[in-house]
Amino acid sequence: MKNLNGTDIDRIIQMAWEDRTTFDAILKTFGLTESEVITLMRRNLRPSSFRLWRKRVSGRKTKHLAKRNFQLGRFKCSRQGNINQNKITKRNGSKRF
């Protein structure tokens, strides 16, 4: 596997959790195959988080570019947290209406 810094690993984990980000996009951006992403996730997530992620992406059509049936693009909810140093950042408690 490539020598990745912490920022790259965090971004790969974030991309892997996103429903609409394909393994092909991770391959193009970071040069990691699907099996390498799985290995990276196994090494960097807690066992329970890894099992939850694997259950979530196994058989998911949106994780493979050839199986997608919607337009290319990405939607990110304004309330979606960012992942920094393998931890999901929490909102500051302020509410937006």
Biopython code that builds the backbone (N, CA, C, O; Angstrom):
import numpy as np
from Bio.PDB.StructureBuilder import StructureBuilder

atoms = [
    (1, "MET", "N", (0.848, -1.183, 0.000)),
    (1, "MET", "CA", (0.000, 0.000, 0.000)),
    (1, "MET", "C", (0.890, 1.242, 0.000)),
    (1, "MET", "O", (2.010, 1.205, 0.509)),
    (2, "LYS", "N", (0.410, 2.302, -0.550)),
    (2, "LYS", "CA", (1.171, 3.542, -0.657)),
    (2, "LYS", "C", (1.412, 4.149, 0.720)),
    (2, "LYS", "O", (0.696, 3.866, 1.681)),
    (3, "ASN", "N", (2.424, 4.978, 0.787)),
    (3, "ASN", "CA", (2.728, 5.694, 2.017)),
    (3, "ASN", "C", (1.833, 6.931, 2.074)),
    (3, "ASN", "O", (2.071, 7.904, 1.357)),
    (4, "LEU", "N", (0.814, 6.897, 2.917)),
    (4, "LEU", "CA", (-0.168, 7.978, 3.004)),
    (4, "LEU", "C", (-0.006, 8.721, 4.318)),
    (4, "LEU", "O", (0.297, 8.114, 5.346)),
    (5, "ASN", "N", (-0.207, 10.032, 4.289)),
    (5, "ASN", "CA", (-0.168, 10.792, 5.537)),
    (5, "ASN", "C", (-1.551, 10.763, 6.196)),
    (5, "ASN", "O", (-2.515, 10.271, 5.610)),
    (6, "GLY", "N", (-1.636, 11.286, 7.398)),
    (6, "GLY", "CA", (-2.886, 11.262, 8.159)),
    (6, "GLY", "C", (-4.037, 11.969, 7.472)),
    (6, "GLY", "O", (-5.180, 11.519, 7.559)),
    (7, "THR", "N", (-3.755, 13.066, 6.792)),
    (7, "THR", "CA", (-4.789, 13.810, 6.083)),
    (7, "THR", "C", (-5.365, 12.985, 4.941)),
    (7, "THR", "O", (-6.577, 12.963, 4.731)),
    (8, "ASP", "N", (-4.483, 12.303, 4.200)),
    (8, "ASP", "CA", (-4.941, 11.452, 3.100)),
    (8, "ASP", "C", (-5.794, 10.295, 3.621)),
    (8, "ASP", "O", (-6.831, 9.972, 3.041)),
    (9, "ILE", "N", (-5.357, 9.681, 4.705)),
    (9, "ILE", "CA", (-6.116, 8.571, 5.282)),
    (9, "ILE", "C", (-7.484, 9.042, 5.731)),
    (9, "ILE", "O", (-8.485, 8.366, 5.494)),
    (10, "ASP", "N", (-7.537, 10.207, 6.383)),
    (10, "ASP", "CA", (-8.827, 10.762, 6.808)),
    (10, "ASP", "C", (-9.750, 10.997, 5.621)),
    (10, "ASP", "O", (-10.940, 10.687, 5.688)),
    (11, "ARG", "N", (-9.212, 11.540, 4.537)),
    (11, "ARG", "CA", (-10.030, 11.822, 3.349)),
    (11, "ARG", "C", (-10.510, 10.539, 2.698)),
    (11, "ARG", "O", (-11.650, 10.471, 2.237)),
    (12, "ILE", "N", (-9.658, 9.514, 2.651)),
    (12, "ILE", "CA", (-10.071, 8.232, 2.084)),
    (12, "ILE", "C", (-11.188, 7.619, 2.923)),
    (12, "ILE", "O", (-12.158, 7.096, 2.374)),
    (13, "ILE", "N", (-11.062, 7.679, 4.236)),
    (13, "ILE", "CA", (-12.110, 7.148, 5.115)),
    (13, "ILE", "C", (-13.413, 7.907, 4.884)),
    (13, "ILE", "O", (-14.481, 7.299, 4.801)),
    (14, "GLN", "N", (-13.329, 9.226, 4.780)),
    (14, "GLN", "CA", (-14.528, 10.033, 4.532)),
    (14, "GLN", "C", (-15.158, 9.665, 3.199)),
    (14, "GLN", "O", (-16.377, 9.522, 3.109)),
    (15, "MET", "N", (-14.344, 9.511, 2.166)),
    (15, "MET", "CA", (-14.864, 9.152, 0.845)),
    (15, "MET", "C", (-15.481, 7.758, 0.868)),
    (15, "MET", "O", (-16.504, 7.521, 0.225)),
    (16, "ALA", "N", (-14.867, 6.837, 1.601)),
    (16, "ALA", "CA", (-15.375, 5.468, 1.667)),
    (16, "ALA", "C", (-16.728, 5.413, 2.377)),
    (16, "ALA", "O", (-17.564, 4.576, 2.034)),
    (17, "TRP", "N", (-16.958, 6.280, 3.350)),
    (17, "TRP", "CA", (-18.243, 6.295, 4.063)),
    (17, "TRP", "C", (-19.352, 6.940, 3.240)),
    (17, "TRP", "O", (-20.526, 6.625, 3.431)),
    (18, "GLU", "N", (-18.993, 7.838, 2.328)),
    (18, "GLU", "CA", (-20.006, 8.535, 1.532)),
    (18, "GLU", "C", (-20.657, 7.572, 0.549)),
    (18, "GLU", "O", (-19.970, 6.797, -0.115)),
    (19, "ASP", "N", (-21.965, 7.622, 0.457)),
    (19, "ASP", "CA", (-22.703, 6.719, -0.416)),
    (19, "ASP", "C", (-22.395, 6.942, -1.892)),
    (19, "ASP", "O", (-22.271, 5.980, -2.649)),
    (20, "ARG", "N", (-22.272, 8.167, -2.299)),
    (20, "ARG", "CA", (-22.144, 8.466, -3.722)),
    (20, "ARG", "C", (-20.708, 8.495, -4.227)),
    (20, "ARG", "O", (-20.487, 8.596, -5.434)),
    (21, "THR", "N", (-19.739, 8.410, -3.341)),
    (21, "THR", "CA", (-18.348, 8.390, -3.780)),
    (21, "THR", "C", (-17.978, 6.959, -4.129)),
    (21, "THR", "O", (-18.043, 6.071, -3.280)),
    (22, "THR", "N", (-17.595, 6.737, -5.367)),
    (22, "THR", "CA", (-17.312, 5.385, -5.828)),
    (22, "THR", "C", (-15.884, 4.973, -5.478)),
    (22, "THR", "O", (-15.020, 5.808, -5.212)),
    (23, "PHE", "N", (-15.664, 3.656, -5.488)),
    (23, "PHE", "CA", (-14.305, 3.155, -5.327)),
    (23, "PHE", "C", (-13.435, 3.618, -6.496)),
    (23, "PHE", "O", (-12.227, 3.798, -6.339)),
    (24, "ASP", "N", (-14.039, 3.808, -7.652)),
    (24, "ASP", "CA", (-13.308, 4.307, -8.816)),
    (24, "ASP", "C", (-12.777, 5.721, -8.566)),
    (24, "ASP", "O", (-11.677, 6.056, -9.005)),
    (25, "ALA", "N", (-13.554, 6.550, -7.864)),
    (25, "ALA", "CA", (-13.109, 7.907, -7.543)),
    (25, "ALA", "C", (-11.936, 7.871, -6.570)),
    (25, "ALA", "O", (-11.009, 8.673, -6.682)),
    (26, "ILE", "N", (-11.973, 6.946, -5.620)),
    (26, "ILE", "CA", (-10.861, 6.802, -4.680)),
    (26, "ILE", "C", (-9.622, 6.313, -5.426)),
    (26, "ILE", "O", (-8.511, 6.772, -5.158)),
    (27, "LEU", "N", (-9.812, 5.386, -6.357)),
    (27, "LEU", "CA", (-8.699, 4.889, -7.167)),
    (27, "LEU", "C", (-8.071, 6.024, -7.967)),
    (27, "LEU", "O", (-6.847, 6.148, -8.016)),
    (28, "LYS", "N", (-8.901, 6.848, -8.590)),
    (28, "LYS", "CA", (-8.404, 7.951, -9.419)),
    (28, "LYS", "C", (-7.700, 9.008, -8.567)),
    (28, "LYS", "O", (-6.684, 9.564, -8.983)),
    (29, "THR", "N", (-8.233, 9.283, -7.382)),
    (29, "THR", "CA", (-7.680, 10.333, -6.534)),
    (29, "THR", "C", (-6.428, 9.883, -5.785)),
    (29, "THR", "O", (-5.437, 10.611, -5.727)),
    (30, "PHE", "N", (-6.480, 8.669, -5.206)),
    (30, "PHE", "CA", (-5.392, 8.227, -4.337)),
    (30, "PHE", "C", (-4.638, 7.002, -4.851)),
    (30, "PHE", "O", (-3.625, 6.614, -4.269)),
    (31, "GLY", "N", (-5.122, 6.387, -5.938)),
    (31, "GLY", "CA", (-4.437, 5.222, -6.484)),
    (31, "GLY", "C", (-4.639, 3.944, -5.685)),
    (31, "GLY", "O", (-3.835, 3.019, -5.795)),
    (32, "LEU", "N", (-5.711, 3.874, -4.873)),
    (32, "LEU", "CA", (-5.998, 2.685, -4.068)),
    (32, "LEU", "C", (-7.145, 1.899, -4.691)),
    (32, "LEU", "O", (-8.184, 2.466, -5.030)),
    (33, "THR", "N", (-6.953, 0.604, -4.837)),
    (33, "THR", "CA", (-8.015, -0.254, -5.352)),
    (33, "THR", "C", (-9.040, -0.498, -4.254)),
    (33, "THR", "O", (-8.826, -0.137, -3.096)),
    (34, "GLU", "N", (-10.148, -1.111, -4.628)),
    (34, "GLU", "CA", (-11.188, -1.421, -3.645)),
    (34, "GLU", "C", (-10.634, -2.285, -2.522)),
    (34, "GLU", "O", (-10.918, -2.024, -1.353)),
    (35, "SER", "N", (-9.857, -3.298, -2.845)),
    (35, "SER", "CA", (-9.311, -4.178, -1.799)),
    (35, "SER", "C", (-8.330, -3.431, -0.900)),
    (35, "SER", "O", (-8.240, -3.723, 0.292)),
    (36, "GLU", "N", (-7.592, -2.469, -1.461)),
    (36, "GLU", "CA", (-6.689, -1.656, -0.633)),
    (36, "GLU", "C", (-7.470, -0.716, 0.282)),
    (36, "GLU", "O", (-7.059, -0.470, 1.416)),
    (37, "VAL", "N", (-8.591, -0.193, -0.203)),
    (37, "VAL", "CA", (-9.446, 0.651, 0.641)),
    (37, "VAL", "C", (-10.008, -0.180, 1.794)),
    (37, "VAL", "O", (-10.059, 0.290, 2.930)),
    (38, "ILE", "N", (-10.424, -1.396, 1.510)),
    (38, "ILE", "CA", (-10.954, -2.279, 2.558)),
    (38, "ILE", "C", (-9.880, -2.541, 3.606)),
    (38, "ILE", "O", (-10.159, -2.505, 4.805)),
    (39, "THR", "N", (-8.652, -2.805, 3.159)),
    (39, "THR", "CA", (-7.540, -3.033, 4.090)),
    (39, "THR", "C", (-7.271, -1.792, 4.923)),
    (39, "THR", "O", (-7.067, -1.897, 6.132)),
    (40, "LEU", "N", (-7.265, -0.609, 4.294)),
    (40, "LEU", "CA", (-7.054, 0.641, 5.010)),
    (40, "LEU", "C", (-8.140, 0.854, 6.056)),
    (40, "LEU", "O", (-7.852, 1.246, 7.187)),
    (41, "MET", "N", (-9.387, 0.594, 5.680)),
    (41, "MET", "CA", (-10.494, 0.767, 6.621)),
    (41, "MET", "C", (-10.362, -0.213, 7.788)),
    (41, "MET", "O", (-10.603, 0.154, 8.938)),
    (42, "ARG", "N", (-9.985, -1.439, 7.498)),
    (42, "ARG", "CA", (-9.818, -2.446, 8.550)),
    (42, "ARG", "C", (-8.743, -2.011, 9.553)),
    (42, "ARG", "O", (-8.897, -2.216, 10.757)),
    (43, "ARG", "N", (-7.666, -1.417, 9.060)),
    (43, "ARG", "CA", (-6.556, -1.003, 9.926)),
    (43, "ARG", "C", (-6.851, 0.260, 10.727)),
    (43, "ARG", "O", (-6.302, 0.448, 11.813)),
    (44, "ASN", "N", (-7.714, 1.127, 10.201)),
    (44, "ASN", "CA", (-7.901, 2.438, 10.819)),
    (44, "ASN", "C", (-9.221, 2.636, 11.546)),
    (44, "ASN", "O", (-9.405, 3.649, 12.221)),
    (45, "LEU", "N", (-10.133, 1.697, 11.424)),
    (45, "LEU", "CA", (-11.408, 1.799, 12.143)),
    (45, "LEU", "C", (-11.443, 0.786, 13.280)),
    (45, "LEU", "O", (-10.740, -0.224, 13.252)),
    (46, "ARG", "N", (-12.263, 1.071, 14.269)),
    (46, "ARG", "CA", (-12.510, 0.067, 15.305)),
    (46, "ARG", "C", (-13.178, -1.122, 14.644)),
    (46, "ARG", "O", (-13.850, -0.954, 13.626)),
    (47, "PRO", "N", (-13.016, -2.323, 15.190)),
    (47, "PRO", "CA", (-13.630, -3.509, 14.577)),
    (47, "PRO", "C", (-15.138, -3.365, 14.359)),
    (47, "PRO", "O", (-15.648, -3.772, 13.315)),
    (48, "SER", "N", (-15.848, -2.798, 15.316)),
    (48, "SER", "CA", (-17.303, -2.656, 15.162)),
    (48, "SER", "C", (-17.635, -1.651, 14.056)),
    (48, "SER", "O", (-18.594, -1.849, 13.309)),
    (49, "SER", "N", (-16.852, -0.577, 13.945)),
    (49, "SER", "CA", (-17.078, 0.411, 12.885)),
    (49, "SER", "C", (-16.772, -0.182, 11.521)),
    (49, "SER", "O", (-17.478, 0.085, 10.549)),
    (50, "PHE", "N", (-15.716, -0.991, 11.449)),
    (50, "PHE", "CA", (-15.381, -1.636, 10.186)),
    (50, "PHE", "C", (-16.495, -2.579, 9.747)),
    (50, "PHE", "O", (-16.881, -2.578, 8.578)),
    (51, "ARG", "N", (-17.016, -3.386, 10.675)),
    (51, "ARG", "CA", (-18.105, -4.318, 10.330)),
    (51, "ARG", "C", (-19.337, -3.549, 9.861)),
    (51, "ARG", "O", (-19.995, -3.959, 8.905)),
    (52, "LEU", "N", (-19.652, -2.450, 10.519)),
    (52, "LEU", "CA", (-20.789, -1.619, 10.124)),
    (52, "LEU", "C", (-20.571, -1.052, 8.718)),
    (52, "LEU", "O", (-21.488, -1.061, 7.898)),
    (53, "TRP", "N", (-19.362, -0.560, 8.439)),
    (53, "TRP", "CA", (-19.063, -0.020, 7.116)),
    (53, "TRP", "C", (-19.145, -1.102, 6.052)),
    (53, "TRP", "O", (-19.724, -0.872, 4.990)),
    (54, "ARG", "N", (-18.577, -2.282, 6.313)),
    (54, "ARG", "CA", (-18.612, -3.371, 5.334)),
    (54, "ARG", "C", (-20.050, -3.792, 5.047)),
    (54, "ARG", "O", (-20.408, -4.045, 3.897)),
    (55, "LYS", "N", (-20.859, -3.866, 6.075)),
    (55, "LYS", "CA", (-22.269, -4.224, 5.884)),
    (55, "LYS", "C", (-22.956, -3.158, 5.026)),
    (55, "LYS", "O", (-23.791, -3.473, 4.177)),
    (56, "ARG", "N", (-22.597, -1.911, 5.257)),
    (56, "ARG", "CA", (-23.216, -0.800, 4.537)),
    (56, "ARG", "C", (-22.840, -0.790, 3.054)),
    (56, "ARG", "O", (-23.699, -0.540, 2.209)),
    (57, "VAL", "N", (-21.574, -1.056, 2.723)),
    (57, "VAL", "CA", (-21.140, -0.934, 1.329)),
    (57, "VAL", "C", (-21.220, -2.242, 0.549)),
    (57, "VAL", "O", (-21.157, -2.217, -0.680)),
    (58, "SER", "N", (-21.354, -3.366, 1.214)),
    (58, "SER", "CA", (-21.416, -4.645, 0.492)),
    (58, "SER", "C", (-22.670, -4.685, -0.373)),
    (58, "SER", "O", (-23.790, -4.553, 0.121)),
    (59, "GLY", "N", (-22.461, -4.866, -1.646)),
    (59, "GLY", "CA", (-23.582, -4.947, -2.575)),
    (59, "GLY", "C", (-24.200, -3.615, -2.947)),
    (59, "GLY", "O", (-25.194, -3.582, -3.673)),
    (60, "ARG", "N", (-23.638, -2.518, -2.466)),
    (60, "ARG", "CA", (-24.191, -1.187, -2.754)),
    (60, "ARG", "C", (-23.819, -0.776, -4.172)),
    (60, "ARG", "O", (-22.638, -0.695, -4.508)),
    (61, "LYS", "N", (-24.803, -0.522, -4.985)),
    (61, "LYS", "CA", (-24.555, -0.168, -6.385)),
    (61, "LYS", "C", (-23.826, 1.157, -6.527)),
    (61, "LYS", "O", (-23.026, 1.326, -7.447)),
    (62, "THR", "N", (-24.088, 2.094, -5.632)),
    (62, "THR", "CA", (-23.508, 3.424, -5.789)),
    (62, "THR", "C", (-22.005, 3.457, -5.544)),
    (62, "THR", "O", (-21.359, 4.450, -5.880)),
    (63, "LYS", "N", (-21.432, 2.416, -4.976)),
    (63, "LYS", "CA", (-19.999, 2.408, -4.726)),
    (63, "LYS", "C", (-19.207, 1.963, -5.954)),
    (63, "LYS", "O", (-17.976, 1.976, -5.936)),
    (64, "HIS", "N", (-19.901, 1.570, -7.014)),
    (64, "HIS", "CA", (-19.235, 1.136, -8.239)),
    (64, "HIS", "C", (-19.761, 1.974, -9.400)),
    (64, "HIS", "O", (-20.959, 1.983, -9.680)),
    (65, "LEU", "N", (-18.869, 2.662, -10.056)),
    (65, "LEU", "CA", (-19.250, 3.608, -11.105)),
    (65, "LEU", "C", (-20.093, 2.964, -12.200)),
    (65, "LEU", "O", (-21.046, 3.575, -12.682)),
    (66, "ALA", "N", (-19.758, 1.752, -12.594)),
    (66, "ALA", "CA", (-20.473, 1.087, -13.694)),
    (66, "ALA", "C", (-21.913, 0.734, -13.313)),
    (66, "ALA", "O", (-22.748, 0.546, -14.198)),
    (67, "LYS", "N", (-22.217, 0.642, -12.036)),
    (67, "LYS", "CA", (-23.557, 0.243, -11.590)),
    (67, "LYS", "C", (-24.439, 1.424, -11.206)),
    (67, "LYS", "O", (-25.619, 1.235, -10.913)),
    (68, "ARG", "N", (-23.896, 2.633, -11.201)),
    (68, "ARG", "CA", (-24.681, 3.806, -10.796)),
    (68, "ARG", "C", (-25.734, 4.131, -11.837)),
    (68, "ARG", "O", (-25.495, 4.000, -13.038)),
    (69, "ASN", "N", (-26.886, 4.551, -11.377)),
    (69, "ASN", "CA", (-27.927, 4.919, -12.321)),
    (69, "ASN", "C", (-28.322, 6.390, -12.204)),
    (69, "ASN", "O", (-29.354, 6.791, -12.741)),
    (70, "PHE", "N", (-27.527, 7.193, -11.519)),
    (70, "PHE", "CA", (-27.833, 8.610, -11.406)),
    (70, "PHE", "C", (-26.685, 9.424, -11.988)),
    (70, "PHE", "O", (-25.601, 8.901, -12.244)),
    (71, "GLN", "N", (-26.943, 10.705, -12.190)),
    (71, "GLN", "CA", (-25.955, 11.601, -12.786)),
    (71, "GLN", "C", (-24.717, 11.693, -11.896)),
    (71, "GLN", "O", (-24.788, 11.556, -10.675)),
    (72, "LEU", "N", (-23.584, 11.930, -12.550)),
    (72, "LEU", "CA", (-22.372, 12.150, -11.772)),
    (72, "LEU", "C", (-22.528, 13.417, -10.968)),
    (72, "LEU", "O", (-23.186, 14.364, -11.400)),
    (73, "GLY", "N", (-21.939, 13.433, -9.834)),
    (73, "GLY", "CA", (-22.027, 14.594, -8.968)),
    (73, "GLY", "C", (-22.050, 14.142, -7.531)),
    (73, "GLY", "O", (-22.024, 12.946, -7.238)),
    (74, "ARG", "N", (-22.096, 15.094, -6.652)),
    (74, "ARG", "CA", (-22.022, 14.764, -5.252)),
    (74, "ARG", "C", (-22.931, 15.687, -4.482)),
    (74, "ARG", "O", (-22.954, 16.893, -4.729)),
    (75, "PHE", "N", (-23.675, 15.136, -3.556)),
    (75, "PHE", "CA", (-24.506, 15.925, -2.676)),
    (75, "PHE", "C", (-23.973, 15.768, -1.274)),
    (75, "PHE", "O", (-23.734, 14.652, -0.815)),
    (76, "LYS", "N", (-23.787, 16.868, -0.599)),
    (76, "LYS", "CA", (-23.357, 16.810, 0.791)),
    (76, "LYS", "C", (-24.305, 17.682, 1.591)),
    (76, "LYS", "O", (-24.459, 18.872, 1.315)),
    (77, "CYS", "N", (-24.923, 17.091, 2.562)),
    (77, "CYS", "CA", (-25.839, 17.812, 3.430)),
    (77, "CYS", "C", (-25.062, 18.869, 4.217)),
    (77, "CYS", "O", (-23.921, 18.631, 4.613)),
    (78, "SER", "N", (-25.667, 20.019, 4.443)),
    (78, "SER", "CA", (-24.986, 21.081, 5.188)),
    (78, "SER", "C", (-24.731, 20.681, 6.635)),
    (78, "SER", "O", (-23.881, 21.276, 7.297)),
    (79, "ARG", "N", (-25.453, 19.687, 7.134)),
    (79, "ARG", "CA", (-25.284, 19.236, 8.515)),
    (79, "ARG", "C", (-24.346, 18.038, 8.628)),
    (79, "ARG", "O", (-24.095, 17.547, 9.729)),
    (80, "GLN", "N", (-23.829, 17.568, 7.497)),
    (80, "GLN", "CA", (-22.941, 16.412, 7.518)),
    (80, "GLN", "C", (-21.601, 16.802, 8.134)),
    (80, "GLN", "O", (-21.009, 17.814, 7.760)),
    (81, "GLY", "N", (-21.133, 15.998, 9.071)),
    (81, "GLY", "CA", (-19.870, 16.286, 9.736)),
    (81, "GLY", "C", (-18.683, 15.937, 8.871)),
    (81, "GLY", "O", (-18.794, 15.163, 7.920)),
    (82, "ASN", "N", (-17.562, 16.506, 9.203)),
    (82, "ASN", "CA", (-16.319, 16.185, 8.533)),
    (82, "ASN", "C", (-15.533, 15.221, 9.401)),
    (82, "ASN", "O", (-15.712, 15.184, 10.618)),
    (83, "ILE", "N", (-14.670, 14.448, 8.781)),
    (83, "ILE", "CA", (-13.841, 13.518, 9.524)),
    (83, "ILE", "C", (-12.438, 14.101, 9.592)),
    (83, "ILE", "O", (-11.827, 14.390, 8.564)),
    (84, "ASN", "N", (-11.934, 14.272, 10.803)),
    (84, "ASN", "CA", (-10.587, 14.779, 11.009)),
    (84, "ASN", "C", (-9.855, 13.842, 11.944)),
    (84, "ASN", "O", (-10.332, 13.554, 13.042)),
    (85, "GLN", "N", (-8.722, 13.375, 11.523)),
    (85, "GLN", "CA", (-7.894, 12.466, 12.305)),
    (85, "GLN", "C", (-8.715, 11.278, 12.796)),
    (85, "GLN", "O", (-8.646, 10.892, 13.963)),
    (86, "ASN", "N", (-9.490, 10.710, 11.878)),
    (86, "ASN", "CA", (-10.298, 9.511, 12.102)),
    (86, "ASN", "C", (-11.392, 9.693, 13.141)),
    (86, "ASN", "O", (-11.872, 8.713, 13.710)),
    (87, "LYS", "N", (-11.794, 10.930, 13.396)),
    (87, "LYS", "CA", (-12.899, 11.189, 14.308)),
    (87, "LYS", "C", (-13.875, 12.125, 13.615)),
    (87, "LYS", "O", (-13.469, 13.083, 12.957)),
    (88, "ILE", "N", (-15.147, 11.847, 13.763)),
    (88, "ILE", "CA", (-16.157, 12.712, 13.166)),
    (88, "ILE", "C", (-16.321, 13.934, 14.052)),
    (88, "ILE", "O", (-16.576, 13.810, 15.250)),
    (89, "THR", "N", (-16.174, 15.113, 13.463)),
    (89, "THR", "CA", (-16.306, 16.334, 14.239)),
    (89, "THR", "C", (-17.774, 16.563, 14.571)),
    (89, "THR", "O", (-18.672, 16.269, 13.782)),
    (90, "LYS", "N", (-17.978, 17.089, 15.748)),
    (90, "LYS", "CA", (-19.352, 17.350, 16.194)),
    (90, "LYS", "C", (-19.690, 18.805, 15.958)),
    (90, "LYS", "O", (-18.829, 19.683, 15.979)),
    (91, "ARG", "N", (-20.964, 19.029, 15.735)),
    (91, "ARG", "CA", (-21.406, 20.408, 15.549)),
    (91, "ARG", "C", (-21.237, 21.165, 16.850)),
    (91, "ARG", "O", (-21.219, 20.566, 17.925)),
    (92, "ASN", "N", (-21.114, 22.462, 16.760)),
    (92, "ASN", "CA", (-20.851, 23.274, 17.929)),
    (92, "ASN", "C", (-22.093, 23.532, 18.782)),
    (92, "ASN", "O", (-22.023, 24.295, 19.745)),
    (93, "GLY", "N", (-23.191, 22.932, 18.459)),
    (93, "GLY", "CA", (-24.391, 23.078, 19.272)),
    (93, "GLY", "C", (-25.313, 24.197, 18.809)),
    (93, "GLY", "O", (-26.462, 24.261, 19.247)),
    (94, "SER", "N", (-24.846, 25.068, 17.946)),
    (94, "SER", "CA", (-25.699, 26.135, 17.470)),
    (94, "SER", "C", (-26.700, 25.568, 16.469)),
    (94, "SER", "O", (-26.369, 24.701, 15.660)),
    (95, "LYS", "N", (-27.904, 26.065, 16.539)),
    (95, "LYS", "CA", (-28.941, 25.584, 15.648)),
    (95, "LYS", "C", (-29.217, 26.610, 14.569)),
    (95, "LYS", "O", (-29.292, 27.811, 14.826)),
    (96, "ARG", "N", (-29.365, 26.107, 13.361)),
    (96, "ARG", "CA", (-29.676, 26.990, 12.240)),
    (96, "ARG", "C", (-31.124, 26.753, 11.828)),
    (96, "ARG", "O", (-31.559, 25.615, 11.650)),
    (97, "PHE", "N", (-31.840, 27.820, 11.686)),
    (97, "PHE", "CA", (-33.229, 27.713, 11.241)),
    (97, "PHE", "C", (-33.449, 28.565, 10.047)),
    (97, "PHE", "O", (-34.560, 28.612, 9.519)),
]
sb = StructureBuilder()
sb.init_structure("model")
sb.init_model(0)
sb.init_chain("A")
sb.init_seg("    ")
for serial, (resi, resn, name, xyz) in enumerate(atoms, 1):
    if name == "N":
        sb.init_residue(resn, " ", resi, " ")
    sb.init_atom(name, np.array(xyz, "f"), 0.0, 1.0, " ", f" {name:<3s}", serial, name[0])
structure = sb.get_structure()
